[in-house]
Amino acid sequence: MRGRLKFRVGQMVDAAFSLVVEAWRMVVLQKVSRAYDIAHPDGPN
């Protein structure tokens, strides 16, 4: 049961981080967002 709970918490953290990155994209300049995409080609994680 413990391992399963850690897995779910990990998924929630990943989802929350993705949500923050998407919100950040709405307020930064496009060139900053593009630079982030180049530096992180696999996404925010």
Secondary structure, DSSP 8 states (H G I E B T S, - for coil): -HHHHHHHHHHHHHHHHHHHHHHHHHHS-HHHHHHHHHH-TT---
